[in-house]
Amino acid sequence: MDVIRELTELQLDALREVGNIGAGHAATVLSQMLHQRVEMAVPRISIVPLGEVCDTIGGSEVPMVAVFMRVFGDSPSRMLYMYPRDSALTLADFVIGRTKRESLVLGEIEGSALKEVANILTGAYVYALSTFTGLNMITSVPGLAFDMAGAIMNSILSELGSQTDYALVIETQLKVADIDASGHFFLVPDPDSLPRVLDALGVKGGCQRSSESECPK
């Protein structure tokens, strides 16, 4: 059984709450780094078939910038953060220290800036998840891709079909000053990882536990 597909509303709410706590940490770090007001929230988490991921971000022909990384430790998974091209370039300018939108292409400097932001975002989420669950997790060095959404998904996520047919889509609202730099954050846990996380959060099988005996085995 694909565990992602069977998640209950209670379990999704628990994951969303962890996401919002991680977003708060990330917003604080980004604000200090950019010397700008940063607002960040996770309004919704949903379950999406891998074959429909492109539909959630506007279609397969939309130019996107993607940062991909692996999570190792007690709950292995894959994380993919996707920005629309214009949002990515605007955010890169902020990180680099440019006072206005200047970037027209995604060069090495812009790519490094976006990797740094993705490291902060995913690091904050993983840290929050690790803190709440007590599970040991660490992220890999990020990889970067700039292409049409469909090409990115085909090249980066093709290997996932053998393990799961679904991904968790963590909608991420991100505003830097008055600029909307929102993106989509995809979490694809390894087969045995998600049950371990849900159990540690106390929502195994959709049951909110106060003791182990209260939940079904």
Sine and cosine of phi, psi and omega as CSV:
sin_phi,cos_phi,sin_psi,cos_psi,sin_omega,cos_omega
0.00,0.00,0.69,-0.72,0.05,-1.00
-0.98,0.17,0.93,-0.36,-0.11,-0.99
-0.89,0.46,-0.63,0.78,-0.01,-1.00
-0.85,0.53,-0.69,0.72,-0.05,-1.00
-0.89,0.46,-0.48,0.88,-0.10,-1.00
-1.00,-0.09,0.14,0.99,-0.04,-1.00
-0.88,0.47,0.65,-0.76,0.04,-1.00
-1.00,0.00,0.19,-0.98,0.05,-1.00
-0.87,0.49,-0.62,0.79,0.01,-1.00
-0.89,0.46,-0.67,0.74,0.00,-1.00
-0.93,0.37,-0.66,0.75,0.06,-1.00
-0.90,0.44,-0.63,0.78,0.04,-1.00
-0.89,0.46,-0.64,0.77,0.02,-1.00
-0.90,0.44,-0.68,0.73,0.03,-1.00
-0.92,0.39,-0.61,0.79,0.03,-1.00
-0.91,0.42,-0.63,0.78,0.01,-1.00
-0.90,0.43,-0.66,0.75,0.08,-1.00
-0.88,0.47,-0.66,0.76,0.03,-1.00
-0.87,0.49,-0.65,0.76,0.01,-1.00
-0.92,0.39,-0.60,0.80,0.05,-1.00
-0.92,0.40,-0.69,0.73,0.07,-1.00
-0.88,0.47,-0.62,0.78,0.02,-1.00
-0.89,0.46,-0.62,0.79,0.04,-1.00
-0.89,0.45,-0.68,0.73,0.05,-1.00
-0.89,0.45,-0.70,0.71,-0.03,-1.00
-0.90,0.44,-0.65,0.76,0.01,-1.00
-0.88,0.48,-0.64,0.77,0.02,-1.00
-0.90,0.44,-0.73,0.69,-0.01,-1.00
-0.90,0.43,-0.70,0.71,0.00,-1.00
-0.90,0.43,-0.63,0.78,0.02,-1.00
-0.87,0.49,-0.69,0.72,0.01,-1.00
-0.93,0.38,-0.61,0.79,-0.03,-1.00
-0.96,0.29,-0.64,0.77,-0.10,-1.00
-1.00,-0.06,-0.22,0.98,-0.09,-1.00
0.83,0.56,0.63,0.77,0.01,-1.00
-0.68,-0.73,0.42,-0.91,0.08,-1.00
-0.94,0.33,0.80,-0.60,-0.01,-1.00
-0.83,-0.55,0.79,-0.61,0.08,-1.00
-0.89,-0.46,0.72,-0.69,-0.06,-1.00
-0.55,-0.83,0.66,-0.75,0.01,-1.00
-0.44,-0.90,0.36,-0.93,0.08,-1.00
-0.89,-0.46,1.00,-0.04,-0.07,-1.00
-0.96,0.29,-0.43,0.90,-0.11,-0.99
-0.39,-0.92,0.58,-0.81,0.16,-0.99
-0.84,-0.54,0.74,-0.67,-0.01,-1.00
-0.72,-0.70,0.24,-0.97,0.01,-1.00
-0.96,-0.28,0.81,-0.59,-0.07,-1.00
-0.75,-0.66,0.75,-0.66,0.11,-0.99
-0.87,0.50,0.62,-0.78,-0.03,-1.00
-0.83,0.56,-0.56,0.83,0.00,-1.00
-0.94,0.35,-0.23,0.97,-0.02,-1.00
-0.94,-0.35,0.14,0.99,-0.04,-1.00
-0.85,0.53,-0.68,0.73,-0.04,-1.00
-0.88,0.48,-0.54,0.84,0.01,-1.00
-0.90,0.43,-0.49,0.87,-0.02,-1.00
-0.97,0.24,-0.26,0.96,-0.03,-1.00
-0.90,-0.44,0.31,0.95,0.14,-0.99
0.97,-0.26,-0.01,1.00,0.03,-1.00
0.88,-0.48,0.32,-0.95,-0.11,-0.99
-0.96,0.29,-0.29,0.96,-0.05,-1.00
-0.99,-0.11,0.08,1.00,-0.02,-1.00
-0.98,0.21,0.78,-0.62,0.06,-1.00
-0.92,0.39,0.80,-0.60,-0.05,-1.00
-0.72,-0.69,0.43,-0.90,0.18,-0.98
-0.92,-0.38,0.78,-0.62,-0.06,-1.00
-0.84,-0.55,0.67,-0.74,0.12,-0.99
-0.89,-0.45,0.82,-0.57,-0.12,-0.99
-0.87,-0.50,0.69,-0.73,0.08,-1.00
-0.51,-0.86,0.32,-0.95,-0.01,-1.00
-0.96,-0.27,0.56,-0.83,0.10,-0.99
-0.94,-0.35,0.80,-0.60,0.00,-1.00
-0.93,-0.36,0.23,-0.97,0.05,-1.00
0.89,-0.46,-0.60,-0.80,-0.08,-1.00
-0.96,0.28,-0.34,0.94,-0.02,-1.00
-0.69,-0.73,0.96,0.26,-0.06,-1.00
-0.89,0.47,0.60,-0.80,0.02,-1.00
-0.28,-0.96,0.02,-1.00,0.08,-1.00
-0.84,-0.54,0.60,-0.80,0.02,-1.00
-0.80,-0.59,0.66,-0.75,0.01,-1.00
-0.70,-0.71,0.87,-0.50,0.04,-1.00
-0.95,-0.32,0.83,-0.56,-0.07,-1.00
-0.87,-0.49,0.80,-0.61,0.04,-1.00
-0.93,-0.37,0.64,-0.77,0.24,-0.97
-0.86,0.50,0.52,-0.85,-0.10,-1.00
-0.79,0.62,-0.77,0.63,-0.07,-1.00
-0.90,0.43,-0.65,0.76,0.04,-1.00
-0.89,0.45,-0.65,0.76,-0.01,-1.00
-0.90,0.44,-0.71,0.70,-0.02,-1.00
-0.92,0.39,-0.62,0.78,0.05,-1.00
-0.90,0.44,-0.70,0.71,0.01,-1.00
-0.90,0.43,-0.64,0.76,0.03,-1.00
-0.87,0.49,-0.65,0.76,0.02,-1.00
-0.88,0.48,-0.66,0.75,0.03,-1.00
-0.88,0.48,-0.71,0.70,-0.04,-1.00
-0.91,0.41,-0.64,0.77,0.00,-1.00
-0.93,0.37,-0.45,0.89,0.02,-1.00
0.96,-0.27,0.25,0.97,0.05,-1.00
-0.98,0.21,0.67,-0.75,-0.10,-0.99
-0.98,0.18,-0.26,0.97,0.04,-1.00
-0.53,-0.84,0.19,-0.98,-0.02,-1.00
-0.91,0.42,0.89,-0.45,-0.01,-1.00
-0.84,-0.54,-0.51,0.86,-0.11,-0.99
-0.94,0.35,0.76,-0.65,0.08,-1.00
-0.94,-0.35,-0.39,0.92,0.03,-1.00
-0.73,-0.68,0.36,-0.93,0.01,-1.00
-1.00,-0.02,1.00,-0.10,0.03,-1.00
-1.00,-0.04,-0.15,-0.99,-0.05,-1.00
-0.90,0.43,-0.65,0.76,-0.01,-1.00
-0.91,0.41,-0.71,0.70,0.00,-1.00
-0.89,0.45,-0.66,0.75,0.02,-1.00
-0.88,0.47,-0.67,0.74,0.03,-1.00
-0.89,0.45,-0.62,0.79,0.01,-1.00
-0.90,0.44,-0.67,0.74,-0.01,-1.00
-0.94,0.35,-0.57,0.82,0.08,-1.00
-0.89,0.46,-0.62,0.78,0.01,-1.00
-0.90,0.44,-0.69,0.73,0.03,-1.00
-0.90,0.44,-0.70,0.71,0.00,-1.00
-0.88,0.47,-0.61,0.80,0.05,-1.00
-0.87,0.49,-0.66,0.75,0.00,-1.00
-0.92,0.38,-0.71,0.71,-0.04,-1.00
-0.90,0.43,-0.79,0.62,-0.03,-1.00
-0.94,0.35,-0.59,0.81,0.03,-1.00
-0.88,0.48,-0.65,0.76,0.01,-1.00
-0.92,0.40,-0.65,0.76,0.01,-1.00
-0.92,0.39,-0.72,0.69,0.00,-1.00
-0.90,0.44,-0.64,0.77,0.02,-1.00
-0.89,0.45,-0.70,0.71,0.02,-1.00
-0.89,0.46,-0.69,0.73,0.00,-1.00
-0.90,0.43,-0.67,0.74,0.01,-1.00
-0.91,0.41,-0.64,0.77,-0.01,-1.00
-0.90,0.43,-0.69,0.72,-0.05,-1.00
-0.96,0.28,-0.50,0.86,-0.08,-1.00
-0.99,-0.17,-0.36,0.93,-0.10,-1.00
0.98,0.22,0.15,0.99,0.01,-1.00
-1.00,0.05,0.59,-0.80,0.02,-1.00
-1.00,0.09,0.83,-0.56,-0.01,-1.00
-0.64,-0.76,0.58,-0.82,0.05,-1.00
-0.56,-0.83,0.62,-0.79,-0.05,-1.00
-0.99,-0.13,0.46,-0.89,0.03,-1.00
-0.99,0.13,0.09,-1.00,0.16,-0.99
-0.92,0.40,0.72,-0.69,-0.07,-1.00
-0.97,0.26,0.50,-0.87,0.15,-0.99
-0.94,-0.33,0.45,-0.89,-0.08,-1.00
-0.82,-0.57,0.64,-0.76,0.07,-1.00
-0.68,-0.74,0.60,-0.80,0.05,-1.00
-0.73,-0.68,0.93,-0.37,-0.09,-1.00
-0.19,-0.98,-0.08,-1.00,0.15,-0.99
-0.92,0.40,0.51,-0.86,-0.07,-1.00
-0.82,0.57,-0.68,0.74,-0.03,-1.00
-0.89,0.46,-0.66,0.75,0.00,-1.00
-0.92,0.40,-0.63,0.78,0.02,-1.00
-0.89,0.45,-0.73,0.68,-0.04,-1.00
-0.90,0.43,-0.62,0.79,0.00,-1.00
-0.91,0.41,-0.64,0.77,-0.08,-1.00
-0.99,0.16,-0.56,0.83,-0.10,-1.00
-1.00,-0.06,-0.62,0.79,-0.14,-0.99
-0.97,-0.24,0.04,1.00,-0.05,-1.00
-0.86,0.50,-0.57,0.82,-0.02,-1.00
-0.93,0.38,-0.33,0.94,-0.11,-0.99
-0.97,0.24,-0.35,0.94,-0.07,-1.00
-0.88,0.48,-0.45,0.89,0.00,-1.00
-0.97,0.24,-0.25,0.97,-0.05,-1.00
-0.95,-0.32,-0.60,0.80,-0.01,-1.00
-0.40,-0.91,0.42,-0.91,0.04,-1.00
-0.97,-0.25,0.03,1.00,-0.12,-0.99
-0.73,-0.68,0.39,-0.92,0.09,-1.00
-0.74,-0.67,0.45,-0.89,0.17,-0.99
-1.00,0.03,0.82,-0.58,0.03,-1.00
-0.98,-0.21,0.91,-0.42,-0.02,-1.00
-0.98,-0.22,0.99,-0.16,-0.01,-1.00
-0.91,0.40,0.78,-0.63,-0.09,-1.00
-0.85,-0.53,0.93,-0.36,0.08,-1.00
-1.00,0.02,0.87,-0.49,-0.05,-1.00
-0.75,-0.67,0.86,-0.51,0.07,-1.00
-0.84,-0.54,0.80,-0.60,0.07,-1.00
-0.93,-0.38,0.90,-0.44,-0.21,-0.98
0.84,0.55,-0.87,-0.49,0.03,-1.00
-0.94,-0.34,0.28,0.96,-0.04,-1.00
-0.99,-0.14,0.78,-0.63,0.05,-1.00
-0.99,0.13,0.92,-0.40,0.02,-1.00
-0.87,-0.49,0.58,0.82,-0.05,-1.00
-0.93,0.38,0.45,-0.89,0.02,-1.00
-0.54,-0.84,-0.17,-0.99,0.03,-1.00
-0.86,-0.51,0.74,-0.67,-0.06,-1.00
-0.92,-0.39,0.89,-0.46,-0.04,-1.00
-0.96,-0.29,0.79,-0.62,0.04,-1.00
-0.90,-0.43,0.85,-0.52,0.01,-1.00
-0.84,-0.54,0.99,-0.10,-0.02,-1.00
-0.95,0.31,0.49,-0.87,0.18,-0.98
-0.90,0.43,0.38,-0.93,-0.16,-0.99
-0.76,0.65,-0.67,0.74,-0.07,-1.00
-1.00,-0.04,-0.03,1.00,-0.13,-0.99
-0.98,0.21,-0.71,0.71,-0.11,-0.99
-0.89,0.45,-0.70,0.71,0.05,-1.00
-0.85,0.53,-0.60,0.80,0.01,-1.00
-0.91,0.42,-0.66,0.75,0.02,-1.00
-0.92,0.40,-0.72,0.69,-0.02,-1.00
-0.89,0.45,-0.63,0.78,0.04,-1.00
-0.89,0.46,-0.69,0.72,-0.01,-1.00
-0.92,0.38,-0.49,0.87,0.04,-1.00
-0.98,0.19,-0.21,0.98,0.00,-1.00
1.00,0.07,0.37,0.93,0.01,-1.00
-0.80,-0.60,0.58,0.82,0.05,-1.00
-0.90,0.44,0.78,-0.63,0.02,-1.00
0.91,0.42,0.36,0.93,0.02,-1.00
0.98,0.19,0.20,0.98,-0.05,-1.00
-0.97,-0.24,0.81,-0.58,0.06,-1.00
-1.00,0.07,0.94,-0.34,-0.19,-0.98
-0.99,-0.14,0.55,-0.83,0.28,-0.96
-0.95,-0.32,-0.27,0.96,0.11,-0.99
-0.45,-0.89,0.38,-0.92,-0.07,-1.00
-0.87,0.49,-0.53,0.85,-0.07,-1.00
-0.94,0.33,-0.26,0.96,-0.06,-1.00
-0.99,0.14,-0.23,0.97,-0.03,-1.00
-0.97,-0.24,0.53,-0.85,0.07,-1.00
-0.93,0.37,0.54,-0.84,0.01,-1.00
-0.98,0.20,0.00,0.00,0.00,0.00
